[in-house]
């Protein structure tokens, strides 16, 4: 795990790419809760998103789950692999299963996110 990987309490992760952009996906814990992912609705490239608002949808054999953006900014890339291979989210949630890349509108939002240890503590508290 990288020190630049941060988490939202709503189970999204953010990787700071170090150039004003971040990569966003869902945590391994979220994929375990969802089960086998069968469809991923990705945001549009160029869309402006706000932290805390829905920006994606992941459907599994168990349920459909809204994915909330942990940061605000502009969607600059989406993981098109997921359109044909949504199971990639299950197989590699922290790497190949990323959802979108976002150009940050406010870098300070990263400070509001949790470290991996703090995120794991919130999962344990909820269990």
MIDREN-649186 format. One line per field, with one value per atom (N, C-alpha, C): atom name; x, y, z; residue number from 1. Coordinates in nm, 2 decimals. Layout:
MIDREN-649186
atom: c(CA|...)
east: c(X|...)
north: c(Y|...)
up: c(Z|...)
seq: c(NUM|...)
END
This chain:
MIDREN-649186
atom: c(N|CA|C|N|CA|C|N|CA|C|N|CA|C|N|CA|C|N|CA|C|N|CA|C|N|CA|C|N|CA|C|N|CA|C|N|CA|C|N|CA|C|N|CA|C|N|CA|C|N|CA|C|N|CA|C|N|CA|C|N|CA|C|N|CA|C|N|CA|C|N|CA|C|N|CA|C|N|CA|C|N|CA|C|N|CA|C|N|CA|C|N|CA|C|N|CA|C|N|CA|C|N|CA|C|N|CA|C|N|CA|C|N|CA|C|N|CA|C|N|CA|C|N|CA|C|N|CA|C|N|CA|C|N|CA|C|N|CA|C|N|CA|C|N|CA|C|N|CA|C|N|CA|C|N|CA|C|N|CA|C|N|CA|C|N|CA|C|N|CA|C|N|CA|C|N|CA|C|N|CA|C|N|CA|C|N|CA|C|N|CA|C|N|CA|C|N|CA|C|N|CA|C|N|CA|C|N|CA|C|N|CA|C|N|CA|C|N|CA|C|N|CA|C|N|CA|C|N|CA|C|N|CA|C|N|CA|C|N|CA|C|N|CA|C|N|CA|C|N|CA|C|N|CA|C|N|CA|C|N|CA|C|N|CA|C|N|CA|C|N|CA|C|N|CA|C|N|CA|C|N|CA|C|N|CA|C|N|CA|C|N|CA|C|N|CA|C|N|CA|C|N|CA|C|N|CA|C|N|CA|C|N|CA|C|N|CA|C|N|CA|C|N|CA|C|N|CA|C|N|CA|C|N|CA|C|N|CA|C|N|CA|C|N|CA|C|N|CA|C|N|CA|C|N|CA|C|N|CA|C|N|CA|C|N|CA|C|N|CA|C|N|CA|C|N|CA|C|N|CA|C|N|CA|C|N|CA|C|N|CA|C|N|CA|C|N|CA|C|N|CA|C|N|CA|C|N|CA|C|N|CA|C|N|CA|C|N|CA|C|N|CA|C|N|CA|C|N|CA|C|N|CA|C|N|CA|C|N|CA|C|N|CA|C)
east: c(0.08|0.00|0.09|0.05|0.12|0.07|0.17|0.13|0.04|0.04|-0.05|-0.19|-0.22|-0.35|-0.44|-0.55|-0.64|-0.78|-0.86|-0.99|-1.10|-1.22|-1.34|-1.42|-1.49|-1.57|-1.67|-1.71|-1.81|-1.74|-1.62|-1.54|-1.48|-1.46|-1.38|-1.24|-1.15|-1.01|-0.96|-0.86|-0.80|-0.65|-0.60|-0.45|-0.41|-0.33|-0.27|-0.16|-0.19|-0.09|0.03|0.02|0.13|0.13|0.03|0.03|-0.10|-0.17|-0.30|-0.41|-0.38|-0.49|-0.49|-0.60|-0.61|-0.68|-0.65|-0.73|-0.82|-0.94|-1.05|-1.10|-1.12|-1.18|-1.26|-1.30|-1.37|-1.28|-1.29|-1.20|-1.23|-1.13|-1.15|-1.26|-1.28|-1.39|-1.52|-1.53|-1.66|-1.69|-1.58|-1.61|-1.65|-1.60|-1.64|-1.79|-1.83|-1.97|-2.06|-2.02|-2.10|-2.11|-2.01|-2.00|-1.96|-1.99|-1.95|-2.01|-1.92|-1.96|-2.00|-2.11|-2.16|-2.18|-2.17|-2.19|-2.13|-2.06|-2.01|-2.06|-2.13|-2.16|-2.06|-1.99|-1.88|-1.92|-1.86|-1.89|-1.85|-1.90|-1.86|-1.72|-1.63|-1.51|-1.55|-1.49|-1.53|-1.63|-1.70|-1.80|-1.73|-1.80|-1.75|-1.83|-1.75|-1.81|-1.77|-1.86|-1.84|-1.82|-1.73|-1.70|-1.83|-1.86|-1.98|-2.10|-2.09|-2.20|-2.18|-2.29|-2.27|-2.20|-2.11|-2.05|-2.04|-2.08|-2.07|-2.17|-2.19|-2.28|-2.22|-2.22|-2.16|-2.28|-2.30|-2.41|-2.34|-2.39|-2.33|-2.45|-2.42|-2.52|-2.61|-2.56|-2.64|-2.72|-2.66|-2.72|-2.66|-2.72|-2.66|-2.62|-2.51|-2.46|-2.40|-2.45|-2.40|-2.26|-2.17|-2.03|-2.02|-1.97|-1.97|-1.82|-1.81|-1.68|-1.62|-1.50|-1.43|-1.37|-1.36|-1.30|-1.38|-1.36|-1.42|-1.33|-1.38|-1.29|-1.36|-1.27|-1.32|-1.27|-1.36|-1.32|-1.24|-1.11|-1.03|-1.00|-1.04|-1.02|-1.11|-1.16|-1.24|-1.17|-1.20|-1.14|-1.24|-1.21|-1.30|-1.30|-1.19|-1.19|-1.31|-1.36|-1.47|-1.60|-1.61|-1.73|-1.75|-1.64|-1.65|-1.61|-1.54|-1.49|-1.51|-1.64|-1.67|-1.61|-1.58|-1.53|-1.39|-1.32|-1.19|-1.20|-1.31|-1.33|-1.30|-1.36|-1.34|-1.20|-1.14|-1.01|-0.90|-0.91|-0.80|-0.85|-0.92|-0.99|-0.90|-0.78|-0.68|-0.59|-0.60|-0.51|-0.59|-0.60|-0.66|-0.81|-0.88|-1.02|-1.06|-0.96|-0.99|-1.11|-1.18|-1.30|-1.27|-1.21|-1.19|-1.07|-1.02|-0.91|-0.97|-0.94|-1.00|-0.89|-0.91|-0.83|-0.89|-0.82|-0.87|-0.90|-1.01|-1.04|-1.00|-0.97|-0.93|-0.84|-0.71|-0.62|-0.64|-0.69|-0.70|-0.80|-0.89|-0.99|-0.92|-0.80|-0.73|-0.70|-0.69|-0.66|-0.78|-0.90|-1.03|-1.04|-0.96|-0.97|-0.89|-0.92|-0.86|-0.73|-0.64|-0.53|-0.59|-0.51|-0.56|-0.59|-0.50|-0.52|-0.65|-0.68|-0.80|-0.92|-0.91|-1.02|-1.05|-0.95|-0.97|-1.03|-1.00|-1.06|-1.21|-1.25|-1.39|-1.47|-1.40|-1.47|-1.49|-1.38|-1.39|-1.49|-1.51|-1.61|-1.75|-1.77|-1.90|-1.93|-1.83|-1.86|-1.93)
north: c(-0.12|0.00|0.13|0.22|0.34|0.44|0.52|0.63|0.73|0.74|0.84|0.79|0.67|0.61|0.65|0.72|0.76|0.70|0.71|0.64|0.74|0.72|0.79|0.69|0.73|0.64|0.57|0.62|0.55|0.45|0.41|0.30|0.32|0.45|0.48|0.51|0.48|0.51|0.62|0.69|0.80|0.78|0.78|0.77|0.91|0.98|1.11|1.08|1.13|1.10|1.20|1.30|1.39|1.51|1.51|1.62|1.69|1.70|1.77|1.68|1.55|1.45|1.34|1.27|1.15|1.04|0.92|0.81|0.76|0.72|0.69|0.55|0.47|0.34|0.31|0.18|0.14|0.04|0.03|-0.05|-0.20|-0.27|-0.42|-0.46|-0.39|-0.41|-0.39|-0.29|-0.26|-0.37|-0.42|-0.53|-0.66|-0.68|-0.80|-0.78|-0.66|-0.64|-0.66|-0.61|-0.61|-0.75|-0.83|-0.96|-0.94|-1.03|-1.03|-0.91|-0.82|-0.70|-0.75|-0.70|-0.74|-0.62|-0.50|-0.38|-0.26|-0.17|-0.05|0.07|0.16|0.28|0.39|0.43|0.53|0.67|0.77|0.91|0.94|1.05|1.10|1.18|1.16|1.24|1.39|1.48|1.62|1.66|1.56|1.59|1.66|1.75|1.82|1.75|1.70|1.63|1.70|1.68|1.74|1.63|1.66|1.56|1.53|1.40|1.36|1.33|1.37|1.34|1.21|1.15|1.03|1.06|0.97|0.99|0.86|0.75|0.62|0.53|0.41|0.31|0.18|0.09|-0.04|-0.14|-0.23|-0.33|-0.47|-0.54|-0.68|-0.77|-0.90|-1.00|-0.98|-0.91|-0.88|-0.75|-0.64|-0.51|-0.41|-0.30|-0.18|-0.08|-0.03|0.07|0.19|0.31|0.43|0.45|0.51|0.54|0.69|0.74|0.88|0.93|1.05|1.10|1.15|1.11|1.16|1.29|1.34|1.47|1.55|1.68|1.76|1.78|1.79|1.82|1.77|1.76|1.72|1.58|1.50|1.37|1.38|1.33|1.34|1.20|1.09|0.96|0.87|0.76|0.66|0.52|0.42|0.29|0.22|0.23|0.17|0.02|-0.04|-0.18|-0.24|-0.16|-0.21|-0.22|-0.16|-0.17|-0.31|-0.38|-0.52|-0.62|-0.57|-0.66|-0.60|-0.59|-0.53|-0.60|-0.73|-0.82|-0.77|-0.69|-0.64|-0.56|-0.50|-0.43|-0.53|-0.65|-0.76|-0.81|-0.83|-0.90|-0.81|-0.68|-0.59|-0.45|-0.44|-0.32|-0.20|-0.22|-0.11|-0.08|-0.16|-0.13|-0.13|-0.24|-0.25|-0.21|-0.22|-0.19|-0.05|0.04|0.19|0.23|0.34|0.38|0.50|0.61|0.73|0.81|0.90|0.99|1.13|1.20|1.33|1.44|1.55|1.67|1.75|1.76|1.82|1.97|2.01|2.15|2.21|2.13|2.18|2.07|2.09|1.99|1.97|2.07|2.05|1.95|1.91|1.80|1.67|1.65|1.52|1.51|1.62|1.62|1.57|1.57|1.53|1.38|1.31|1.17|1.09|0.96|0.88|0.81|0.78|0.69|0.55|0.46|0.32|0.27|0.30|0.25|0.31|0.44|0.50|0.44|0.42|0.36|0.22|0.14|0.00|0.01|0.10|0.12|0.15|0.23|0.26|0.13|0.05|-0.08|-0.17|-0.18|-0.26|-0.21|-0.08|-0.02|-0.05|-0.06|-0.09|-0.23|-0.32|-0.46|-0.51)
up: c(0.00|0.00|0.00|-0.07|-0.08|0.02|0.07|0.17|0.10|-0.03|-0.09|-0.12|-0.08|-0.09|0.03|0.00|0.11|0.09|0.19|0.18|0.23|0.18|0.23|0.32|0.41|0.50|0.41|0.30|0.21|0.12|0.15|0.09|-0.05|-0.08|-0.20|-0.16|-0.25|-0.23|-0.33|-0.29|-0.37|-0.38|-0.49|-0.51|-0.56|-0.49|-0.53|-0.64|-0.76|-0.87|-0.86|-0.77|-0.76|-0.86|-0.95|-1.05|-1.05|-0.94|-0.93|-0.98|-1.00|-1.04|-0.94|-0.93|-0.84|-0.92|-0.88|-0.93|-0.82|-0.86|-0.76|-0.79|-0.69|-0.70|-0.58|-0.56|-0.44|-0.37|-0.24|-0.15|-0.17|-0.13|-0.12|-0.03|0.08|0.17|0.10|0.02|-0.06|-0.16|-0.22|-0.32|-0.25|-0.13|-0.05|-0.01|0.02|0.06|-0.06|-0.18|-0.30|-0.35|-0.35|-0.42|-0.56|-0.65|-0.79|-0.86|-0.91|-0.98|-1.13|-1.18|-1.31|-1.40|-1.35|-1.43|-1.35|-1.43|-1.37|-1.46|-1.40|-1.47|-1.44|-1.54|-1.52|-1.55|-1.49|-1.52|-1.66|-1.71|-1.84|-1.83|-1.92|-1.93|-1.95|-1.87|-1.88|-1.78|-1.71|-1.61|-1.49|-1.43|-1.31|-1.19|-1.09|-0.98|-0.85|-0.75|-0.62|-0.52|-0.42|-0.32|-0.25|-0.22|-0.15|-0.24|-0.37|-0.46|-0.53|-0.58|-0.66|-0.79|-0.83|-0.96|-1.04|-0.98|-1.05|-0.98|-1.05|-0.99|-1.02|-0.92|-0.94|-0.90|-1.00|-0.97|-0.96|-0.86|-0.84|-0.84|-0.82|-0.81|-0.69|-0.59|-0.47|-0.47|-0.53|-0.51|-0.61|-0.62|-0.70|-0.59|-0.61|-0.51|-0.57|-0.52|-0.57|-0.52|-0.60|-0.56|-0.55|-0.44|-0.41|-0.43|-0.49|-0.52|-0.39|-0.36|-0.24|-0.25|-0.38|-0.41|-0.51|-0.53|-0.63|-0.74|-0.86|-0.98|-1.11|-1.21|-1.34|-1.38|-1.43|-1.47|-1.60|-1.59|-1.71|-1.78|-1.71|-1.77|-1.69|-1.77|-1.71|-1.74|-1.66|-1.69|-1.78|-1.91|-2.01|-2.01|-1.95|-1.93|-1.86|-1.77|-1.68|-1.76|-1.88|-1.96|-2.00|-2.04|-2.09|-1.98|-1.88|-1.78|-1.64|-1.60|-1.47|-1.35|-1.37|-1.26|-1.22|-1.30|-1.27|-1.14|-1.10|-0.98|-0.86|-0.87|-0.77|-0.77|-0.89|-0.90|-0.86|-0.88|-0.85|-0.81|-0.69|-0.66|-0.64|-0.60|-0.57|-0.68|-0.79|-0.91|-1.04|-1.10|-1.24|-1.23|-1.12|-1.11|-1.07|-1.10|-1.07|-1.16|-1.11|-1.18|-1.27|-1.21|-1.28|-1.23|-1.32|-1.28|-1.28|-1.18|-1.16|-1.14|-1.21|-1.19|-1.08|-0.97|-0.85|-0.87|-0.81|-0.81|-0.67|-0.57|-0.44|-0.38|-0.39|-0.33|-0.18|-0.11|0.04|0.07|-0.02|0.01|0.05|0.00|0.03|0.18|0.25|0.39|0.47|0.41|0.47|0.47|0.39|0.37|0.48|0.49|0.59|0.54|0.63|0.60|0.60|0.55|0.54|0.68|0.78|0.92|0.97|0.95|1.01|0.94|0.81|0.73|0.79|0.80|0.85|0.99|1.07|1.21|1.20|1.10|1.08|1.04|0.96|0.92|1.05|1.13|1.25|1.35|1.36|1.45|1.40|1.27|1.21|1.22|1.23|1.23|1.36)
seq: c(1|1|1|2|2|2|3|3|3|4|4|4|5|5|5|6|6|6|7|7|7|8|8|8|9|9|9|10|10|10|11|11|11|12|12|12|13|13|13|14|14|14|15|15|15|16|16|16|17|17|17|18|18|18|19|19|19|20|20|20|21|21|21|22|22|22|23|23|23|24|24|24|25|25|25|26|26|26|27|27|27|28|28|28|29|29|29|30|30|30|31|31|31|32|32|32|33|33|33|34|34|34|35|35|35|36|36|36|37|37|37|38|38|38|39|39|39|40|40|40|41|41|41|42|42|42|43|43|43|44|44|44|45|45|45|46|46|46|47|47|47|48|48|48|49|49|49|50|50|50|51|51|51|52|52|52|53|53|53|54|54|54|55|55|55|56|56|56|57|57|57|58|58|58|59|59|59|60|60|60|61|61|61|62|62|62|63|63|63|64|64|64|65|65|65|66|66|66|67|67|67|68|68|68|69|69|69|70|70|70|71|71|71|72|72|72|73|73|73|74|74|74|75|75|75|76|76|76|77|77|77|78|78|78|79|79|79|80|80|80|81|81|81|82|82|82|83|83|83|84|84|84|85|85|85|86|86|86|87|87|87|88|88|88|89|89|89|90|90|90|91|91|91|92|92|92|93|93|93|94|94|94|95|95|95|96|96|96|97|97|97|98|98|98|99|99|99|100|100|100|101|101|101|102|102|102|103|103|103|104|104|104|105|105|105|106|106|106|107|107|107|108|108|108|109|109|109|110|110|110|111|111|111|112|112|112|113|113|113|114|114|114|115|115|115|116|116|116|117|117|117|118|118|118|119|119|119|120|120|120|121|121|121|122|122|122|123|123|123|124|124|124|125|125|125|126|126|126|127|127|127)
END
